[in-house]
Amino acid sequence: MEAGEIVIMSAGTGNPFFTTDTGSSLRGIEIEADVMLKGTRVDGIYTADPEKDPTATKFDDITYDEVLKRGLKVMDLTATCMCKENNLPIVVFDMDTAGNLKKVISGEEIGTVVHN
């Protein structure tokens, strides 16, 4: 990281009741990461589950307050609040599409950005 290179971390905390999302937010905050990447099965955050609701609308960006107000299931509440309180943005993107990880690391605007 000191050399300005991109570092990808992946793991849980090893503690019960803490999801991998919470572990990721904790590590991201600890290392003062620029962003937390949330790879998932859909291409961002929607007003409803797009796999169940064909009328769901995608957000290109959304605030933490809006995520919490709408009760959107981006991540567990602990992870979401930790990122909000520590001003760690999240990019939610489709990890199953080949090339998307490279796109998001390269700064291409894909998925949904969650921010304060």
N, CA, C and O atoms as a Tinker XYZ file with bonds, in Angstrom:
   464  protein
     1  N      0.820000   -1.183000    0.000000    73     2
     2  CA     0.000000    0.000000    0.000000    64     1     3
     3  C      0.872000    1.259000    0.000000    63     2     4     5
     4  O      0.527000    2.254000   -0.637000    81     3
     5  N      1.990000    1.214000    0.707000    73     3     6
     6  CA     2.870000    2.375000    0.748000    64     5     7
     7  C      3.428000    2.711000   -0.628000    63     6     8     9
     8  O      3.787000    3.858000   -0.895000    81     7
     9  N      3.502000    1.704000   -1.506000    73     7    10
    10  CA     4.016000    1.920000   -2.859000    64     9    11
    11  C      2.928000    2.415000   -3.808000    63    10    12    13
    12  O      3.175000    2.597000   -5.000000    81    11
    13  N      1.720000    2.634000   -3.277000    73    11    14
    14  CA     0.627000    3.120000   -4.108000    64    13    15
    15  C     -0.057000    2.040000   -4.919000    63    14    16    17
    16  O     -0.775000    2.333000   -5.875000    81    15
    17  N      0.166000    0.789000   -4.540000    73    15    18
    18  CA    -0.445000   -0.313000   -5.269000    64    17    19
    19  C     -1.817000   -0.637000   -4.694000    63    18    20    21
    20  O     -2.116000   -0.302000   -3.548000    81    19
    21  N     -2.632000   -1.279000   -5.486000    73    19    22
    22  CA    -3.964000   -1.694000   -5.061000    64    21    23
    23  C     -3.824000   -2.965000   -4.243000    63    22    24    25
    24  O     -3.110000   -3.889000   -4.632000    81    23
    25  N     -4.510000   -3.005000   -3.108000    73    23    26
    26  CA    -4.507000   -4.176000   -2.238000    64    25    27
    27  C     -5.944000   -4.659000   -2.105000    63    26    28    29
    28  O     -6.850000   -3.879000   -1.812000    81    27
    29  N     -6.139000   -5.950000   -2.323000    73    27    30
    30  CA    -7.466000   -6.553000   -2.158000    64    29    31
    31  C     -7.406000   -7.491000   -0.966000    63    30    32    33
    32  O     -6.575000   -8.398000   -0.927000    81    31
    33  N     -8.287000   -7.276000    0.011000    73    31    34
    34  CA    -8.369000   -8.131000    1.192000    64    33    35
    35  C     -9.716000   -8.829000    1.189000    63    34    36    37
    36  O    -10.712000   -8.299000    0.697000    81    35
    37  N     -9.724000  -10.022000    1.746000    73    35    38
    38  CA   -10.957000  -10.773000    1.810000    64    37    39
    39  C    -10.886000  -11.718000    2.996000    63    38    40    41
    40  O     -9.966000  -12.531000    3.084000    81    39
    41  N    -11.849000  -11.621000    3.914000    73    39    42
    42  CA   -11.896000  -12.519000    5.072000    64    41    43
    43  C    -12.959000  -12.048000    6.047000    63    42    44    45
    44  O    -13.490000  -10.943000    5.930000    81    43
    45  N    -13.253000  -12.889000    6.992000    73    43    46
    46  CA   -14.151000  -12.511000    8.073000    64    45    47
    47  C    -13.332000  -12.174000    9.298000    63    46    48    49
    48  O    -12.105000  -12.094000    9.233000    81    47
    49  N    -14.019000  -11.976000   10.429000    73    47    50
    50  CA   -13.307000  -11.654000   11.666000    64    49    51
    51  C    -12.992000  -12.896000   12.481000    63    50    52    53
    52  O    -12.133000  -12.862000   13.362000    81    51
    53  N    -13.672000  -13.979000   12.195000    73    51    54
    54  CA   -13.517000  -15.189000   12.997000    64    53    55
    55  C    -14.358000  -15.156000   14.254000    63    54    56    57
    56  O    -14.265000  -16.053000   15.092000    81    55
    57  N    -15.179000  -14.128000   14.391000    73    55    58
    58  CA   -16.038000  -13.993000   15.567000    64    57    59
    59  C    -17.485000  -14.297000   15.213000    63    58    60    61
    60  O    -17.950000  -13.924000   14.136000    81    59
    61  N    -18.206000  -14.975000   16.111000    73    59    62
    62  CA   -19.625000  -15.208000   15.837000    64    61    63
    63  C    -20.386000  -13.887000   15.813000    63    62    64    65
    64  O    -19.985000  -12.922000   16.464000    81    63
    65  N    -21.469000  -13.848000   15.072000    73    63    66
    66  CA   -22.356000  -12.690000   14.963000    64    65    67
    67  C    -21.808000  -11.561000   14.104000    63    66    68    69
    68  O    -22.458000  -10.524000   13.969000    81    67
    69  N    -20.615000  -11.740000   13.513000    73    67    70
    70  CA   -20.052000  -10.731000   12.639000    64    69    71
    71  C    -19.927000  -11.298000   11.230000    63    70    72    73
    72  O    -19.242000  -12.297000   11.010000    81    71
    73  N    -20.589000  -10.659000   10.292000    73    71    74
    74  CA   -20.577000  -11.130000    8.913000    64    73    75
    75  C    -19.274000  -10.750000    8.223000    63    74    76    77
    76  O    -18.473000   -9.985000    8.760000    81    75
    77  N    -19.075000  -11.290000    7.038000    73    75    78
    78  CA   -17.901000  -10.896000    6.246000    64    77    79
    79  C    -18.001000   -9.423000    5.854000    63    78    80    81
    80  O    -16.977000   -8.758000    5.694000    81    79
    81  N    -19.220000   -8.906000    5.696000    73    79    82
    82  CA   -19.385000   -7.471000    5.413000    64    81    83
    83  C    -18.853000   -6.633000    6.571000    63    82    84    85
    84  O    -18.168000   -5.634000    6.352000    81    83
    85  N    -19.161000   -7.031000    7.788000    73    83    86
    86  CA   -18.676000   -6.301000    8.957000    64    85    87
    87  C    -17.160000   -6.407000    9.050000    63    86    88    89
    88  O    -16.485000   -5.423000    9.353000    81    87
    89  N    -16.624000   -7.593000    8.791000    73    87    90
    90  CA   -15.174000   -7.764000    8.787000    64    89    91
    91  C    -14.508000   -6.896000    7.739000    63    90    92    93
    92  O    -13.458000   -6.305000    7.990000    81    91
    93  N    -15.116000   -6.817000    6.567000    73    91    94
    94  CA   -14.571000   -5.986000    5.490000    64    93    95
    95  C    -14.604000   -4.509000    5.851000    63    94    96    97
    96  O    -13.637000   -3.786000    5.610000    81    95
    97  N    -15.713000   -4.058000    6.427000    73    95    98
    98  CA   -15.797000   -2.641000    6.799000    64    97    99
    99  C    -14.790000   -2.324000    7.909000    63    98   100   101
   100  O    -14.166000   -1.263000    7.899000    81    99
   101  N    -14.635000   -3.236000    8.856000    73    99   102
   102  CA   -13.670000   -3.047000    9.936000    64   101   103
   103  C    -12.250000   -2.916000    9.382000    63   102   104   105
   104  O    -11.526000   -1.992000    9.754000    81   103
   105  N    -11.850000   -3.819000    8.509000    73   103   106
   106  CA   -10.501000   -3.771000    7.930000    64   105   107
   107  C    -10.311000   -2.530000    7.063000    63   106   108   109
   108  O     -9.254000   -1.900000    7.098000    81   107
   109  N    -11.329000   -2.184000    6.290000    73   107   110
   110  CA   -11.242000   -0.989000    5.448000    64   109   111
   111  C    -11.045000    0.273000    6.263000    63   110   112   113
   112  O    -10.266000    1.151000    5.892000    81   111
   113  N    -11.757000    0.359000    7.377000    73   111   114
   114  CA   -11.622000    1.523000    8.258000    64   113   115
   115  C    -10.247000    1.525000    8.912000    63   114   116   117
   116  O     -9.594000    2.565000    8.994000    81   115
   117  N     -9.810000    0.358000    9.377000    73   115   118
   118  CA    -8.505000    0.261000   10.050000    64   117   119
   119  C     -7.343000    0.696000    9.162000    63   118   120   121
   120  O     -6.418000    1.363000    9.627000    81   119
   121  N     -7.388000    0.323000    7.896000    73   119   122
   122  CA    -6.272000    0.664000    6.999000    64   121   123
   123  C     -6.489000    1.988000    6.271000    63   122   124   125
   124  O     -5.670000    2.396000    5.447000    81   123
   125  N     -7.607000    2.657000    6.587000    73   123   126
   126  CA    -7.962000    3.925000    5.951000    64   125   127
   127  C     -8.060000    3.773000    4.429000    63   126   128   129
   128  O     -7.507000    4.566000    3.666000    81   127
   129  N     -8.779000    2.732000    4.021000    73   127   130
   130  CA    -8.985000    2.461000    2.597000    64   129   131
   131  C     -9.737000    3.610000    1.938000    63   130   132   133
   132  O    -10.475000    4.348000    2.591000    81   131
   133  N     -9.534000    3.744000    0.635000    73   131   134
   134  CA   -10.249000    4.762000   -0.141000    64   133   135
   135  C    -11.690000    4.362000   -0.384000    63   134   136   137
   136  O    -12.576000    5.214000   -0.461000    81   135
   137  N    -11.926000    3.050000   -0.507000    73   135   138
   138  CA   -13.255000    2.553000   -0.849000    64   137   139
   139  C    -13.363000    1.083000   -0.442000    63   138   140   141
   140  O    -12.362000    0.372000   -0.356000    81   139
   141  N    -14.588000    0.649000   -0.196000    73   139   142
   142  CA   -14.868000   -0.764000    0.054000    64   141   143
   143  C    -15.643000   -1.279000   -1.156000    63   142   144   145
   144  O    -16.645000   -0.683000   -1.554000    81   143
   145  N    -15.185000   -2.376000   -1.736000    73   143   146
   146  CA   -15.865000   -2.973000   -2.881000    64   145   147
   147  C    -16.741000   -4.112000   -2.399000    63   146   148   149
   148  O    -16.286000   -4.990000   -1.666000    81   147
   149  N    -17.999000   -4.096000   -2.811000    73   147   150
   150  CA   -18.967000   -5.120000   -2.423000    64   149   151
   151  C    -19.418000   -5.842000   -3.678000    63   150   152   153
   152  O    -20.338000   -5.397000   -4.365000    81   151
   153  N    -18.767000   -6.962000   -3.974000    73   151   154
   154  CA   -19.159000   -7.770000   -5.125000    64   153   155
   155  C    -20.376000   -8.604000   -4.782000    63   154   156   157
   156  O    -20.427000   -9.226000   -3.720000    81   155
   157  N    -21.346000   -8.622000   -5.664000    73   155   158
   158  CA   -22.603000   -9.328000   -5.411000    64   157   159
   159  C    -23.147000   -9.918000   -6.713000    63   158   160   161
   160  O    -22.461000   -9.906000   -7.735000    81   159
   161  N    -24.379000  -10.433000   -6.677000    73   159   162
   162  CA   -24.978000  -11.077000   -7.859000    64   161   163
   163  C    -25.710000  -10.106000   -8.775000    63   162   164   165
   164  O    -26.061000  -10.461000   -9.900000    81   163
   165  N    -25.943000   -8.889000   -8.304000    73   163   166
   166  CA   -26.652000   -7.896000   -9.119000    64   165   167
   167  C    -25.729000   -6.706000   -9.370000    63   166   168   169
   168  O    -24.698000   -6.568000   -8.712000    81   167
   169  N    -26.093000   -5.861000  -10.309000    73   167   170
   170  CA   -25.193000   -4.803000  -10.763000    64   169   171
   171  C    -25.311000   -3.494000   -9.993000    63   170   172   173
   172  O    -24.993000   -2.431000  -10.527000    81   171
   173  N    -25.758000   -3.557000   -8.764000    73   171   174
   174  CA   -25.865000   -2.361000   -7.947000    64   173   175
   175  C    -26.987000   -2.472000   -6.942000    63   174   176   177
   176  O    -27.487000   -3.561000   -6.659000    81   175
   177  N    -27.376000   -1.327000   -6.406000    73   175   178
   178  CA   -28.446000   -1.257000   -5.416000    64   177   179
   179  C    -29.717000   -0.800000   -6.107000    63   178   180   181
   180  O    -29.703000    0.124000   -6.920000    81   179
   181  N    -30.802000   -1.452000   -5.777000    73   179   182
   182  CA   -32.114000   -1.176000   -6.375000    64   181   183
   183  C    -33.131000   -0.816000   -5.301000    63   182   184   185
   184  O    -32.898000   -1.036000   -4.112000    81   183
   185  N    -34.245000   -0.268000   -5.725000    73   183   186
   186  CA   -35.339000    0.069000   -4.819000    64   185   187
   187  C    -35.950000   -1.181000   -4.191000    63   186   188   189
   188  O    -36.558000   -1.108000   -3.123000    81   187
   189  N    -35.790000   -2.315000   -4.845000    73   187   190
   190  CA   -36.267000   -3.621000   -4.363000    64   189   191
   191  C    -35.345000   -4.674000   -4.969000    63   190   192   193
   192  O    -34.476000   -4.346000   -5.776000    81   191
   193  N    -35.526000   -5.918000   -4.590000    73   191   194
   194  CA   -34.696000   -6.992000   -5.133000    64   193   195
   195  C    -35.019000   -7.177000   -6.616000    63   194   196   197
   196  O    -36.119000   -7.617000   -6.949000    81   195
   197  N    -34.084000   -6.851000   -7.514000    73   195   198
   198  CA   -34.372000   -6.933000   -8.949000    64   197   199
   199  C    -34.572000   -8.369000   -9.441000    63   198   200   201
   200  O    -35.130000   -8.581000  -10.518000    81   199
   201  N    -34.124000   -9.347000   -8.669000    73   199   202
   202  CA   -34.340000  -10.747000   -9.034000    64   201   203
   203  C    -35.773000  -11.172000   -8.753000    63   202   204   205
   204  O    -36.241000  -12.177000   -9.289000    81   203
   205  N    -36.476000  -10.406000   -7.908000    73   203   206
   206  CA   -37.862000  -10.718000   -7.548000    64   205   207
   207  C    -38.865000   -9.687000   -8.052000    63   206   208   209
   208  O    -40.035000  -10.008000   -8.260000    81   207
   209  N    -38.410000   -8.447000   -8.249000    73   207   210
   210  CA   -39.302000   -7.360000   -8.639000    64   209   211
   211  C    -38.805000   -6.710000   -9.932000    63   210   212   213
   212  O    -37.836000   -5.952000   -9.913000    81   211
   213  N    -39.468000   -7.006000  -11.056000    73   211   214
   214  CA   -39.020000   -6.457000  -12.337000    64   213   215
   215  C    -39.171000   -4.938000  -12.448000    63   214   216   217
   216  O    -38.619000   -4.333000  -13.367000    81   215
   217  N    -39.913000   -4.312000  -11.525000    73   215   218
   218  CA   -40.087000   -2.861000  -11.561000    64   217   219
   219  C    -39.039000   -2.135000  -10.711000    63   218   220   221
   220  O    -39.064000   -0.909000  -10.610000    81   219
   221  N    -38.126000   -2.885000  -10.106000    73   219   222
   222  CA   -37.091000   -2.272000   -9.259000    64   221   223
   223  C    -36.229000   -1.323000  -10.087000    63   222   224   225
   224  O    -35.881000   -1.611000  -11.232000    81   223
   225  N    -35.897000   -0.196000   -9.485000    73   223   226
   226  CA   -35.098000    0.833000  -10.145000    64   225   227
   227  C    -33.716000    0.889000   -9.501000    63   226   228   229
   228  O    -33.582000    0.859000   -8.278000    81   227
   229  N    -32.681000    0.972000  -10.357000    73   227   230
   230  CA   -31.296000    0.993000   -9.876000    64   229   231
   231  C    -30.864000    2.408000   -9.508000    63   230   232   233
   232  O    -31.233000    3.379000  -10.168000    81   231
   233  N    -30.072000    2.503000   -8.439000    73   231   234
   234  CA   -29.428000    3.751000   -8.044000    64   233   235
   235  C    -28.003000    3.752000   -8.592000    63   234   236   237
   236  O    -27.295000    2.752000   -8.466000    81   235
   237  N    -27.573000    4.857000   -9.199000    73   235   238
   238  CA   -26.164000    5.004000   -9.587000    64   237   239
   239  C    -25.340000    5.388000   -8.370000    63   238   240   241
   240  O    -24.203000    4.944000   -8.211000    81   239
   241  N    -25.927000    6.223000   -7.510000    73   239   242
   242  CA   -25.313000    6.532000   -6.219000    64   241   243
   243  C    -26.427000    6.801000   -5.227000    63   242   244   245
   244  O    -27.539000    7.175000   -5.599000    81   243
   245  N    -26.108000    6.605000   -3.959000    73   243   246
   246  CA   -27.099000    6.755000   -2.894000    64   245   247
   247  C    -26.348000    7.059000   -1.604000    63   246   248   249
   248  O    -25.214000    6.616000   -1.424000    81   247
   249  N    -26.976000    7.808000   -0.709000    73   247   250
   250  CA   -26.335000    8.107000    0.567000    64   249   251
   251  C    -26.631000    6.988000    1.571000    63   250   252   253
   252  O    -27.592000    6.233000    1.424000    81   251
   253  N    -25.785000    6.907000    2.584000    73   251   254
   254  CA   -26.025000    5.947000    3.659000    64   253   255
   255  C    -27.359000    6.216000    4.327000    63   254   256   257
   256  O    -28.098000    5.283000    4.644000    81   255
   257  N    -27.675000    7.496000    4.544000    73   255   258
   258  CA   -28.938000    7.835000    5.190000    64   257   259
   259  C    -30.132000    7.314000    4.387000    63   258   260   261
   260  O    -31.105000    6.825000    4.961000    81   259
   261  N    -30.053000    7.422000    3.061000    73   259   262
   262  CA   -31.144000    6.932000    2.209000    64   261   263
   263  C    -31.232000    5.405000    2.261000    63   262   264   265
   264  O    -32.330000    4.850000    2.296000    81   263
   265  N    -30.102000    4.735000    2.266000    73   263   266
   266  CA   -30.086000    3.267000    2.389000    64   265   267
   267  C    -30.782000    2.849000    3.677000    63   266   268   269
   268  O    -31.623000    1.950000    3.679000    81   267
   269  N    -30.421000    3.514000    4.775000    73   267   270
   270  CA   -31.007000    3.175000    6.071000    64   269   271
   271  C    -32.491000    3.533000    6.129000    63   270   272   273
   272  O    -33.300000    2.758000    6.639000    81   271
   273  N    -32.848000    4.713000    5.605000    73   271   274
   274  CA   -34.248000    5.163000    5.615000    64   273   275
   275  C    -35.142000    4.211000    4.825000    63   274   276   277
   276  O    -36.257000    3.906000    5.247000    81   275
   277  N    -34.653000    3.747000    3.686000    73   275   278
   278  CA   -35.439000    2.858000    2.831000    64   277   279
   279  C    -35.367000    1.392000    3.278000    63   278   280   281
   280  O    -36.114000    0.550000    2.779000    81   279
   281  N    -34.473000    1.098000    4.209000    73   279   282
   282  CA   -34.323000   -0.280000    4.673000    64   281   283
   283  C    -33.753000   -1.199000    3.604000    63   282   284   285
   284  O    -34.088000   -2.383000    3.557000    81   283
   285  N    -32.888000   -0.656000    2.741000    73   283   286
   286  CA   -32.317000   -1.453000    1.656000    64   285   287
   287  C    -31.293000   -2.429000    2.215000    63   286   288   289
   288  O    -30.509000   -2.076000    3.096000    81   287
   289  N    -31.298000   -3.626000    1.715000    73   287   290
   290  CA   -30.428000   -4.691000    2.219000    64   289   291
   291  C    -29.119000   -4.731000    1.433000    63   290   292   293
   292  O    -28.844000   -5.694000    0.717000    81   291
   293  N    -28.327000   -3.691000    1.570000    73   291   294
   294  CA   -27.037000   -3.614000    0.893000    64   293   295
   295  C    -26.054000   -4.532000    1.602000    63   294   296   297
   296  O    -25.425000   -5.391000    0.985000    81   295
   297  N    -25.936000   -4.337000    2.891000    73   295   298
   298  CA   -25.090000   -5.129000    3.784000    64   297   299
   299  C    -25.811000   -5.180000    5.124000    63   298   300   301
   300  O    -26.871000   -4.577000    5.293000    81   299
   301  N    -25.227000   -5.907000    6.076000    73   299   302
   302  CA   -25.851000   -5.906000    7.393000    64   301   303
   303  C    -25.748000   -4.500000    8.006000    63   302   304   305
   304  O    -24.899000   -3.698000    7.616000    81   303
   305  N    -26.609000   -4.232000    8.949000    73   303   306
   306  CA   -26.725000   -2.900000    9.538000    64   305   307
   307  C    -25.426000   -2.446000   10.209000    63   306   308   309
   308  O    -25.054000   -1.277000   10.109000    81   307
   309  N    -24.743000   -3.352000   10.884000    73   307   310
   310  CA   -23.491000   -2.990000   11.553000    64   309   311
   311  C    -22.463000   -2.502000   10.546000    63   310   312   313
   312  O    -21.846000   -1.456000   10.747000    81   311
   313  N    -22.274000   -3.250000    9.465000    73   311   314
   314  CA   -21.297000   -2.870000    8.438000    64   313   315
   315  C    -21.675000   -1.539000    7.797000    63   314   316   317
   316  O    -20.815000   -0.684000    7.588000    81   315
   317  N    -22.947000   -1.361000    7.486000    73   315   318
   318  CA   -23.416000   -0.120000    6.864000    64   317   319
   319  C    -23.159000    1.074000    7.779000    63   318   320   321
   320  O    -22.658000    2.106000    7.332000    81   319
   321  N    -23.500000    0.936000    9.046000    73   319   322
   322  CA   -23.315000    2.039000    9.990000    64   321   323
   323  C    -21.836000    2.332000   10.233000    63   322   324   325
   324  O    -21.454000    3.493000   10.377000    81   323
   325  N    -21.005000    1.301000   10.281000    73   323   326
   326  CA   -19.569000    1.518000   10.458000    64   325   327
   327  C    -18.997000    2.321000    9.289000    63   326   328   329
   328  O    -18.214000    3.249000    9.491000    81   327
   329  N    -19.391000    1.958000    8.073000    73   327   330
   330  CA   -18.911000    2.695000    6.893000    64   329   331
   331  C    -19.417000    4.129000    6.910000    63   330   332   333
   332  O    -18.668000    5.059000    6.612000    81   331
   333  N    -20.684000    4.309000    7.255000    73   331   334
   334  CA   -21.265000    5.656000    7.320000    64   333   335
   335  C    -20.522000    6.512000    8.336000    63   334   336   337
   336  O    -20.112000    7.631000    8.029000    81   335
   337  N    -20.349000    5.992000    9.536000    73   335   338
   338  CA   -19.735000    6.763000   10.619000    64   337   339
   339  C    -18.266000    7.082000   10.349000    63   338   340   341
   340  O    -17.732000    8.058000   10.876000    81   339
   341  N    -17.624000    6.267000    9.538000    73   339   342
   342  CA   -16.204000    6.471000    9.255000    64   341   343
   343  C    -15.948000    6.980000    7.846000    63   342   344   345
   344  O    -14.809000    7.017000    7.381000    81   343
   345  N    -17.033000    7.374000    7.167000    73   343   346
   346  CA   -16.937000    7.988000    5.840000    64   345   347
   347  C    -16.186000    7.107000    4.827000    63   346   348   349
   348  O    -15.379000    7.600000    4.039000    81   347
   349  N    -16.466000    5.797000    4.863000    73   347   350
   350  CA   -15.865000    4.853000    3.919000    64   349   351
   351  C    -16.887000    4.553000    2.829000    63   350   352   353
   352  O    -17.863000    3.849000    3.087000    81   351
   353  N    -16.687000    5.070000    1.612000    73   351   354
   354  CA   -17.638000    4.784000    0.534000    64   353   355
   355  C    -17.609000    3.305000    0.147000    63   354   356   357
   356  O    -16.607000    2.615000    0.332000    81   355
   357  N    -18.722000    2.846000   -0.389000    73   355   358
   358  CA   -18.847000    1.465000   -0.859000    64   357   359
   359  C    -19.247000    1.507000   -2.324000    63   358   360   361
   360  O    -20.084000    2.318000   -2.720000    81   359
   361  N    -18.653000    0.638000   -3.125000    73   359   362
   362  CA   -19.115000    0.429000   -4.494000    64   361   363
   363  C    -19.694000   -0.978000   -4.548000    63   362   364   365
   364  O    -18.991000   -1.961000   -4.315000    81   363
   365  N    -20.983000   -1.061000   -4.857000    73   363   366
   366  CA   -21.676000   -2.339000   -4.987000    64   365   367
   367  C    -21.763000   -2.649000   -6.478000    63   366   368   369
   368  O    -22.283000   -1.852000   -7.260000    81   367
   369  N    -21.245000   -3.824000   -6.865000    73   367   370
   370  CA   -21.201000   -4.159000   -8.286000    64   369   371
   371  C    -21.391000   -5.657000   -8.496000    63   370   372   373
   372  O    -21.278000   -6.447000   -7.558000    81   371
   373  N    -21.677000   -6.033000   -9.732000    73   371   374
   374  CA   -21.898000   -7.439000  -10.104000    64   373   375
   375  C    -20.551000   -8.139000  -10.244000    63   374   376   377
   376  O    -19.797000   -7.879000  -11.182000    81   375
   377  N    -20.264000   -9.014000   -9.315000    73   375   378
   378  CA   -18.992000   -9.735000   -9.318000    64   377   379
   379  C    -19.003000  -10.906000  -10.301000    63   378   380   381
   380  O    -17.947000  -11.414000  -10.676000    81   379
   381  N    -20.196000  -11.331000  -10.716000    73   379   382
   382  CA   -20.306000  -12.492000  -11.599000    64   381   383
   383  C    -20.047000  -12.179000  -13.069000    63   382   384   385
   384  O    -19.880000  -13.095000  -13.874000    81   383
   385  N    -20.014000  -10.914000  -13.424000    73   383   386
   386  CA   -19.750000  -10.523000  -14.807000    64   385   387
   387  C    -18.250000  -10.391000  -15.019000    63   386   388   389
   388  O    -17.579000   -9.601000  -14.354000    81   387
   389  N    -17.732000  -11.185000  -15.965000    73   387   390
   390  CA   -16.295000  -11.181000  -16.244000    64   389   391
   391  C    -15.817000   -9.763000  -16.566000    63   390   392   393
   392  O    -16.439000   -9.055000  -17.358000    81   391
   393  N    -14.717000   -9.361000  -15.952000    73   391   394
   394  CA   -14.129000   -8.060000  -16.218000    64   393   395
   395  C    -14.585000   -6.951000  -15.288000    63   394   396   397
   396  O    -13.986000   -5.876000  -15.282000    81   395
   397  N    -15.638000   -7.183000  -14.492000    73   395   398
   398  CA   -16.157000   -6.107000  -13.642000    64   397   399
   399  C    -15.207000   -5.705000  -12.519000    63   398   400   401
   400  O    -15.125000   -4.527000  -12.172000    81   399
   401  N    -14.496000   -6.662000  -11.951000    73   399   402
   402  CA   -13.559000   -6.301000  -10.893000    64   401   403
   403  C    -12.476000   -5.380000  -11.454000    63   402   404   405
   404  O    -12.113000   -4.388000  -10.821000    81   403
   405  N    -11.967000   -5.704000  -12.627000    73   403   406
   406  CA   -10.959000   -4.852000  -13.262000    64   405   407
   407  C    -11.535000   -3.464000  -13.556000    63   406   408   409
   408  O    -10.858000   -2.453000  -13.366000    81   407
   409  N    -12.787000   -3.422000  -14.018000    73   407   410
   410  CA   -13.426000   -2.134000  -14.313000    64   409   411
   411  C    -13.543000   -1.265000  -13.068000    63   410   412   413
   412  O    -13.216000   -0.079000  -13.101000    81   411
   413  N    -14.006000   -1.850000  -11.978000    73   411   414
   414  CA   -14.214000   -1.064000  -10.767000    64   413   415
   415  C    -12.878000   -0.617000  -10.176000    63   414   416   417
   416  O    -12.772000    0.500000   -9.670000    81   415
   417  N    -11.867000   -1.467000  -10.234000    73   415   418
   418  CA   -10.537000   -1.085000   -9.740000    64   417   419
   419  C     -9.929000    0.013000  -10.602000    63   418   420   421
   420  O     -9.189000    0.864000  -10.107000    81   419
   421  N    -10.244000   -0.010000  -11.894000    73   419   422
   422  CA    -9.729000    1.001000  -12.821000    64   421   423
   423  C    -10.470000    2.328000  -12.713000    63   422   424   425
   424  O    -10.099000    3.303000  -13.367000    81   423
   425  N    -11.513000    2.369000  -11.893000    73   423   426
   426  CA   -12.253000    3.614000  -11.690000    64   425   427
   427  C    -13.431000    3.800000  -12.623000    63   426   428   429
   428  O    -14.058000    4.860000  -12.635000    81   427
   429  N    -13.742000    2.763000  -13.415000    73   427   430
   430  CA   -14.905000    2.863000  -14.291000    64   429   431
   431  C    -16.160000    2.913000  -13.431000    63   430   432   433
   432  O    -16.266000    2.206000  -12.428000    81   431
   433  N    -17.099000    3.744000  -13.827000    73   431   434
   434  CA   -18.321000    3.920000  -13.052000    64   433   435
   435  C    -19.312000    2.798000  -13.351000    63   434   436   437
   436  O    -20.127000    2.889000  -14.269000    81   435
   437  N    -19.217000    1.742000  -12.551000    73   435   438
   438  CA   -20.188000    0.649000  -12.654000    64   437   439
   439  C    -20.789000    0.444000  -11.270000    63   438   440   441
   440  O    -20.208000    0.853000  -10.264000    81   439
   441  N    -21.933000   -0.182000  -11.226000    73   439   442
   442  CA   -22.568000   -0.462000   -9.952000    64   441   443
   443  C    -23.177000    0.771000   -9.315000    63   442   444   445
   444  O    -23.605000    1.700000   -9.999000    81   443
   445  N    -23.207000    0.762000   -7.998000    73   443   446
   446  CA   -23.769000    1.858000   -7.199000    64   445   447
   447  C    -22.747000    2.281000   -6.157000    63   446   448   449
   448  O    -22.123000    1.441000   -5.509000    81   447
   449  N    -22.580000    3.585000   -6.003000    73   447   450
   450  CA   -21.700000    4.135000   -4.965000    64   449   451
   451  C    -22.563000    4.568000   -3.785000    63   450   452   453
   452  O    -23.542000    5.297000   -3.945000    81   451
   453  N    -22.180000    4.104000   -2.597000    73   451   454
   454  CA   -22.848000    4.515000   -1.358000    64   453   455
   455  C    -21.891000    5.450000   -0.620000    63   454   456   457
   456  O    -20.716000    5.131000   -0.439000    81   455
   457  N    -22.399000    6.599000   -0.197000    73   455   458
   458  CA   -21.538000    7.617000    0.406000    64   457   459
   459  C    -22.332000    8.462000    1.380000    63   458   460   461
   460  O    -23.554000    8.340000    1.472000    81   459
   461  N    -21.625000    9.331000    2.114000    73   459   462
   462  CA   -22.295000   10.287000    3.018000    64   461   463
   463  C    -22.802000   11.474000    2.247000    63   462   464
   464  O    -23.392000   12.383000    2.831000    81   463
